[in-house]
Amino acid sequence: MKIAIPIVDGALSAHFGRCEQFAIVEADSESKKIIKSEMLTPPAHEPGVLPTWLSQMGCNTIITSGMGGRAIGMFRQSGIEVVIGASNGKPEEIVMAYLKGELTTDANPCDDPGFH
């Protein structure tokens, strides 16, 4: 499986659409091991661009802190599972917690009207 994680300063980005890079982590869900990890700079953020870009790279999951409803729908239409509410952390730590079923998630901060 390939998991995408939006990154700022080496850790999970609180603002999905404003991330500097995406960590693309290839993992084996059966052995719960990371096979490969790379950092990629995304194309310009416009509606629909990131789901298509990540889908073309073979990503089937995105783990993020928060994401708007429209973006969630676009990712799901692209065949990408959306995991929302992840806490800050390094990409490999987040992926390992996800693989082990130990990833703690909270509410989607993008649902909070005070979140910018």
Secondary structure, DSSP 8 states (H G I E B T S, - for coil): -EEEEEEETTEE-SSGGG-SEEEEEEEETTTTEEEEEEEE------TTHHHHHHHHTT--EEEES---HHHHHHHHHTT-EEEE-B-S--HHHHHHHHHTT---B---GGGSTT--
